[in-house]
Each structure stands twice: as C-alpha cells, then as structure tokens.
Amino acid sequence: MLTQTFKKIVAFMILERANELLERPANNVTYCKKMPLHPDDCKYKDFRNLSSMTDISISTLTRLFKHDATATCLGKLHTLTQEKIVQFLGCEDWLTLEKIVFEKMIETKGLSPSPS
C-alpha cells in the first residue's frame, strides 16, 4: 500500500525527471516546454504530456499526483505501472526505487537512519 508521503515523493521524482528530459537541447518532446515543479500544480494537459512521456495512463497519474487529505492508504500500483515508473526514473527495480523514496522521506523529516 502506498502512503501519501511515498506517493508525493514519487510524483516529485517523476516531475523532476520530466523537466530534466525537457531541458535537453535535442529532445524529441516538443509538445511542452516545462512541467510544473509541484504535483498539486499539474493540470490535465500536464498529465496528458506526462502520460506520453511515461506511457502511464492519465487517470493513474492523476491518482498518483493528487492527494486526498483524508486517505491514510492509497492503494497499490499495478505491477506494470511500477515497471513504467522504474523505467522512466532510471532505477534498477521497484525495490531500488522504494529505497530511494524512503531515504528521501528520512531526509525530509530530518531523521537519520539508526546504525545497524
């Protein structure tokens, strides 16, 4: 199950990667110049552009990016969607991505992992 914080960090990572790709001088992506920097600022056209870049459906991206303040648990991503996110972000696999996200969660909260 995905927590809101986990979802939010993945959404930020997707936007960051999309903006990196759009900044490349010889990119083949000519339909938009820049993506929003914050997931909450994304509009339908941004989800459409991200969908083209990631091959993830607009509705899935919308669920991933929009945060319901009352939800404590946000469901599980389909394995194929996980694979598409991993591929787009350039990670080795979903477990590697989870590790990166959890490290970012620790950094964000100002916590340091306990020594083993």
LINBELDA-V777813 format. One record per run of one state. SS is the DSSP state (alpha for helix, beta for strand, coil for the rest). FROM is the first residue (numbers start at 1). TO is the last residue. Records with the same first field share a line. If there is no record, write none. Layout:
SS=FROM-TO  FROM-TO
//
This chain:
coil=1-3  24-38  42-43  55-57  66-78  90-93  110-116
alpha=4-23  39-41  44-54  58-65  79-89  94-109
//
